[in-house]
Amino acid sequence: METVLDINITRVENSKLNDLNLENIPFGKYFSDHMLEAEYENGEWKNIEIKPYQPLIIQPSLAALHYGQSIFEGIKAYKDTNGEGYIFRPYDNFLRFNLSAERMCMPTVPEEIFMDGMKQLVAIDKNWIPFREDHSMYIRPLMFATDVLLGVRPSDTYKFMIILSPSGPYYTTPMKIYVEEKYTRSVKGGAGFSKNAGNYATSMIAAKEAREKGYDQVLWTDAIEHKWLQEVGMMNVMFIIDGVAVTPELSEGTILNGVTRNSVIVMLQEMGIEVQERRLNIDEVVEAYKKGLLQEVFGTGTAATIAPIQELGYGDLRMPFDVSSFKIATALRKQFDDIRYSRIPDTHGWMVKV
Ligand SMILES: *Cc1c(COP(=O)(O)O)cnc(C)c1O
């Protein structure tokens, strides 16, 4: 392993892995032996450390807790049959992390700290990468404000961290999704394109009310008409309408520019399927459904990968789907898994070796 960056490394004496079976684990519940930590102070990043995963000591006045300058990313690492570790498209997450940082008035994180730090951390905890279908090691970079002061202004100090969570599948059954018309996640000029903590805090009530109606998540609509489709929970959304793949466009800045969304668009185009990134209205979706032209609906995201949707609810209208007939989502899922588990050549340069 080449060391590009000067990181102070302290290893655990005994791995917790000896007490854990990676065969059947939930999503995001267990954490590996080590974590990365770096501090931003006086305009520079310093004290870059990999050390045993441990609690943080914070003050009640910590700025992030009060005003929410807090962002994160989600990335996955896999093992191939030779036991080599690979991370899926981490550079795209690095770029998006810094877009989120800029939107939240936070400093950007240098590429060496984010990328080399992540690779070194994953290499140290490589034994924690599960080797099993639907399993992976979820990588969670995060940054938050650490000034201890109650004034509302951008913090002068920050902490950047990376933690690792060996994980099983996020969703185990196809999802039921409710089209949200009451709450708004994001609006033009807002921060919908960024992975900042506040976006998730404000969206939970909609998911909670949807669950009370028997759904798993909501499909967000625009803030003004509640007609133009955005995305689902932590996933982008893709519709197959009369053989064409349609997904909401990014240009309004209201949805996440998903790495999985982009990967799926590339794979669809290689399969010879037309992809349209454009504004998409719920009325068009309902009409296509009624005419029998809405063939498939699925979500795309790092945590859930490609997740078929078995029912869309819009007001009193219920639109069930037979997900076993989803040919495109199934083909995409297979190809995506084959790439990520290194069963076919990585022709796109998506897998970064650790
Ligand atoms: C993370 C996330 C996605 C998916 O992005 P990926 O890069 O594919 O993981 C989509 N929507 C929201 C709101 C997200 O937070």
The ligand as an SDF file (V2000), in Angstrom:
LIG
                    3D

 15 15  0  0  0  0  0  0  0  0999 V2000
  -27.7160    9.6770   -1.1980 C   0  0  0  0  0  0  0  0  0  0  0  0
  -29.0090   10.0310   -1.8090 C   0  0  0  0  0  0  0  0  0  0  0  0
  -29.3950    9.5480   -3.0700 C   0  0  0  0  0  0  0  0  0  0  0  0
  -28.6220    8.5150   -3.8320 C   0  0  0  0  0  0  0  0  0  0  0  0
  -27.3640    8.9190   -4.2270 O   0  0  0  0  0  0  0  0  0  0  0  0
  -26.2650    7.8190   -4.5600 P   0  0  0  0  0  0  0  0  0  0  0  0
  -25.0710    8.6020   -4.9110 O   0  0  0  0  0  0  0  0  0  0  0  0
  -26.7740    6.9990   -5.6840 O   0  0  0  0  0  0  0  0  0  0  0  0
  -26.0990    7.0140   -3.3290 O   0  0  0  0  0  0  0  0  0  0  0  0
  -30.5730   10.0230   -3.6150 C   0  0  0  0  0  0  0  0  0  0  0  0
  -31.3440   10.8940   -2.9530 N   0  0  0  0  0  0  0  0  0  0  0  0
  -31.0160   11.3630   -1.7360 C   0  0  0  0  0  0  0  0  0  0  0  0
  -31.8900   12.3580   -1.0760 C   0  0  0  0  0  0  0  0  0  0  0  0
  -29.8450   10.9380   -1.1300 C   0  0  0  0  0  0  0  0  0  0  0  0
  -29.5280   11.3870    0.0820 O   0  0  0  0  0  0  0  0  0  0  0  0
  1  2  1  0
  2  3  1  0
  2 14  2  0
  3  4  1  0
  3 10  2  0
  4  5  1  0
  5  6  1  0
  6  7  2  0
  6  8  1  0
  6  9  1  0
 10 11  1  0
 11 12  2  0
 12 13  1  0
 12 14  1  0
 14 15  1  0
M  END
$$$$
